[in-house]
């Protein structure tokens, strides 16, 4: 069984075939199709084909294109939002109400220490949370012996954090306090956090020749945690009101770039349209020629759309007088039941 037949069989096994899609494998032909090449004209899909391809569209709009700088960093706590608990007396822990990771409010009971001072009963001191936050770095356990200045635990307010990124010496002049920053964490690949540049370290690292830049990020849901890794996009300049589309909309190679534009009268028809691009940032690319504002362009499923094999509708029978047949209907990506 050749590969094309195996693919067709898999479509039949896992669901009724509604279109023929042959994935591009770096050749000028779609696999299994002698002489077949990338789609160059409009293609009309069935609704089921649109669903199976996962086609999604987004409007090309006038937006602000940003000049950006990308840097790697990690999450750090704000030192001004940290409180450490320690004891000024010797004794032992008699009660403990929290564990690492717990959230407490200011004034909540944390632990109790029984003093070694002679008494009947011995004096006991309660410790309450000096700030609201999350319990980190706990070293106290019930029954532990405690000496003055022993570190017991730390409370950190995680609702506002720093991301510390490293930038190279040659990039320092581009980064200024107050610039907006988009932050992507490995733990949440589909979410973008926003922050603002708020200072930098006092000196370069002598080994890497990089400077630490602090970015303030609000974290009301406590999703970001200390030491998480993050990628930062620092916006250093802006160009207003240019026609843009998402990166994923643009296909092809330099000098031969194109998008698939959704027909404004038939949402299941897409037209391959050549484009000329300009500036780009981490989200959008400028469209200099080819697409007007408001046009819907395919942003998902468009790669596979290049290799949809149109299924033309059958031609009408030849006329009885033998003077020729009627013209074939326009090619469409059909429902796969007539081959």
GIHUJO-V5501 format. One line per field, one symbol per residue. ss: DSSP state (@ for helix, = for strand, . for the rest). psi: psi as a letter, one per 20 degrees, with the letter a starting at -180 (. if undefined). burial: b if it has 24 or more other ideal C-beta (glycine too) atoms within 12 Angstrom, else e. Layout:
# GIHUJO-V5501
ss: ???
psi: ???
burial: ???
This chain:
# GIHUJO-V5501
ss: ..@@@@@@@@@@@@......=.....................===.@@@@@@@..====.================..@@@=====....======......==....=======........=====....====........==....======...=========@@@@@@.....======@@@....========.........=========..........==================@@@.===..=======......======.=====...======......=====.@@@@..=.........=......=.......=......
psi: prhghgghhhhggjqppiropoppkjriqqpjnpiqaqpiaqppqqhhggghikpqqqpprorppqprppqqaqpqqohikpppprqjqqbqphqpirrpiqpqqpiqpgrpppqiqprnrqqqpqpqphrqbppqlpjpqpiqqpqpjppgrpppojiprqpoqpqrhiighipqqiqqppppqhhmhjqpqqaqpmrrrirqphgilqpppppppqlhjkgpqpiqqqppopoirqoqmqpqqqgihprarpilqrropppiioijpppppqqprcrqbigqqpogqhpqpippqpiqihghhhjpoqnqqqqqqqqhjjjrrqqqqqqqoajjio.
burial: eeeeeebbeebeeeeebbbbbbbbeeeeebbebeeeebbeebbbbbeebbebbebebbbbbebebbebbbbbbbbbbbeebbbbbebeeebbbbebebeeeeebeeeeebbbbbeeeeeeeeeebebebebebbbbebebeeebebeeeeebbbbbbbebbbbbbbbeeeebeebeeebbbbbbbeeeeeeebebbbbebeeeeeeeeebbbbbbbbbbeeeebbbebbbbbbbbbeeeeebbbbbbebbbbeeeebbbbbbeeeeebbbbbbebebebbbbbbbbbeebbeeebbbbbebbbbbbbbbbbeeeeeeeeeeeeeeeeeeeebbbbbeee
